[in-house]
Amino acid sequence: MILLKNVTKYYNTTNGKNYILKNVTMMLPRKNIGILGRNGAGKSTLLRMLGQIEFPTEGSIYSSCSFSWPLGLGGGFIPNMSAKDNVKFVCRVHNKNEEETRQIVKDVREFCEIGEYFDMPMRTYSSGMKSRVGFGLSLSFDFDYLLIDESLSVGDTRFKDKAKEALENKVNKCNVLMVSHSESMLKSMCDIGLLVHEGQLFYFDDIEDALKEYRKIIKKAA
Amino acid sequence: MKKQKGWQKQKTVLDALFLRELKARFTSGQAGLFWTFFQPFFMVFLFVTMHVIMHGSDTNSNSAIEYGIFIALSFTSFFLFRDLLTKSSGAFRANKALFIYRQVKPIDTLIARLMVESFIMGVVILGFVILAVYFDLISPPKNLIMVTLGYLWLTIFGFGIGLIIAVANTFYDVVGKIVGFLNLPLLFLSALFYSIESIAKTNPEAAQMLLYNPIVHFMEMIHGFYFYDLDDRYVDYNYMALWTATTLFIGLWLYINLERKIVSTS
């Protein structure tokens, strides 16, 4: 359960305040949630606020659940370190002991299938390789909510299938909060939908309805 | 997942960051690391050689040893302070990718760098002690506790200034460049190669001017408590405390107010 209470978020731009959310109060049930919206509507900002690395300008967000870090396009890694060292670091930060860390390193190495690149600095990686590591890593931790920000859209077909399968297994144990432009992904993973549009947050009990409304907005803009 | 509270969580993060920073220092560019350790020894060697050449006839081996220790104290403490400042300035920028893990607070990256710099300088000082023992150049300090206190106090002062620089550099990257620029004049104006006493004898006004530089007081304190024929008569402890408290206060105030902004700009 997530409670948003009078949440307002804006960014200062050259043309004044750009509102992402305007006084939104909402209770979100513990289900798999898909977040929709046009580019720049504030989907990622909403995800980052739930991950507590971005903060509402006014109001607050309450939840007793644990959230993963927002899993984006290969963020969260130090480019001069290898994937192995980065994974070790994240394990240490999350207070894993030596043995758990070794297991996670092994799991991620197997999952991401990037061969000897795993021991090379991550600045040499392509964005697809980075998101493979990031995705594999996040699956190794237990959170109540997995925050996923488009990170599955870069992989090749084989990896996408593998990631989807792994995610479906994971969803038995945790919930996802997902930003995606892929309708099939949203339909297969999410139960309910949120639509971010012009400072408003719309809630839909069924992801299908959210997608329908989203298509309407896109059409209107075109 | 095991839930940790407050300082325990921070300790976990600091341990992880310390190991990361240390590893980064040891693996990226062997030349840089070599220079970090070698520079103080090289400087001492250079200055002692110059001292011997300049004072040619009237030097005895004792004065060269004393001078060597004087310079070693100067450079270990000054380089520690300098490295704290320069490494602090990039701490938030270099680690911003890690702020997506909400446990990692920007100030942790700064403390981790402070720990790494102190550790490296600790190793260098140990190197000097081993050299001194090996070549039988021992001249024990007058008051080891006060000398150590001087180093520790300088580290805290460095942290205060480093915090201000780190915050400012996150928003204006010119700050880091200015800090790099100030290193050279500070090298000459911080009583590293001379004592204030020796300046005051010939030019009391210049000595007064130099005493406005807080680092001079730290140097005088460290030198004064090491050598039997020097003392801390020019050290103004209130002045040092004022600088330390003010910079810490400003640094922490800036940081507390801007922490969220620093995290979000990542």
Boltz contact constraints between the chains, C-beta under 6 A:
constraints:
  - contact:
      token1: [A, 52]
      token2: [B, 102]
      max_distance: 6.0
  - contact:
      token1: [A, 53]
      token2: [B, 100]
      max_distance: 6.0
  - contact:
      token1: [A, 53]
      token2: [B, 102]
      max_distance: 6.0
  - contact:
      token1: [A, 53]
      token2: [B, 263]
      max_distance: 6.0
  - contact:
      token1: [A, 54]
      token2: [B, 264]
      max_distance: 6.0
  - contact:
      token1: [A, 55]
      token2: [B, 260]
      max_distance: 6.0
  - contact:
      token1: [A, 69]
      token2: [B, 100]
      max_distance: 6.0
  - contact:
      token1: [A, 69]
      token2: [B, 101]
      max_distance: 6.0
  - contact:
      token1: [A, 75]
      token2: [B, 100]
      max_distance: 6.0
  - contact:
      token1: [A, 76]
      token2: [B, 97]
      max_distance: 6.0
  - contact:
      token1: [A, 76]
      token2: [B, 100]
      max_distance: 6.0
  - contact:
      token1: [A, 77]
      token2: [B, 97]
      max_distance: 6.0
  - contact:
      token1: [A, 78]
      token2: [B, 97]
      max_distance: 6.0
  - contact:
      token1: [A, 80]
      token2: [B, 28]
      max_distance: 6.0
  - contact:
      token1: [A, 89]
      token2: [B, 16]
      max_distance: 6.0
  - contact:
      token1: [A, 89]
      token2: [B, 20]
      max_distance: 6.0
  - contact:
      token1: [A, 92]
      token2: [B, 16]
      max_distance: 6.0
  - contact:
      token1: [A, 93]
      token2: [B, 13]
      max_distance: 6.0
  - contact:
      token1: [A, 93]
      token2: [B, 16]
      max_distance: 6.0
  - contact:
      token1: [A, 93]
      token2: [B, 101]
      max_distance: 6.0
  - contact:
      token1: [A, 93]
      token2: [B, 103]
      max_distance: 6.0
  - contact:
      token1: [A, 95]
      token2: [B, 2]
      max_distance: 6.0
  - contact:
      token1: [A, 95]
      token2: [B, 4]
      max_distance: 6.0
  - contact:
      token1: [A, 95]
      token2: [B, 12]
      max_distance: 6.0
  - contact:
      token1: [A, 142]
      token2: [B, 1]
      max_distance: 6.0
